[in-house]
Amino acid sequence: MSGRIIDLSITHLTPNDYMTNNHFRFNMAYCNVEVIDFTSKLFKSYLKKIIKMINSNKLELNVPIIQYSNNQFKDAIEYINQRKHIGKVIVNHNQDEFNRIYNNYQNNNNQIIMKHSYDISKLNIGKNILLTGQTGIILEILKYLIKYSNHSIENIIILSKSKLKWELELLINQTKFKKDNIIKFHFNQIDIGIQ
């Protein structure tokens, strides 16, 4: 089995959710780990140990795995949105979707073709961007703006009801120390719903 694991469930635990340990049996727990923070040497050593244990049947994979082909990606996302899945949903890249889309485009020029690079500086969205919130889709939009702004954005103002979360703080710090970065971040904890 090959493919990429989709782990985008809206039912995942968040820092503000409470849970009881009564549902766990046999000293099992639900733990999140950010592998991006591991050194590559440490990550490789753990991955080798896990693969070795799986191959020697010392580590059981009791997680149900549901596999979709990459031309069934919409079905996979819809299945996740039903909020009934336990385990992993895998999209297997067994179909050549790029050539199918490209050939379809060649035959019908009315369709939009995917680009491998974007430059949003031509959109004239302004030098100052105001965002509300700091997790979920807004974090992905912020990453997109930073990646494709091409020095057209100078200030990003973020208003949020909650304190600065680590995901946003990490993105801000990573962006600040990039070579040729001109973006300044302004975070303000404020409830804009109060009248």
Secondary structure, DSSP 8 states (H G I E B T S, - for coil): --SEEE---TTS--TT----GGG--TT-------GGGS-HHHHHHHHHHHHHHHHTTSS---S-EEEEEGGGHHHHHHHHHTT---SEEEEE--S-HHHHHHHHHHH-TTS----S---GGGG---SEEEEE-SSTHHHHHHHHHHHH-TT---EEEEEESS---HHHHHHHHHHHTSTT---EEEEEE--TT--
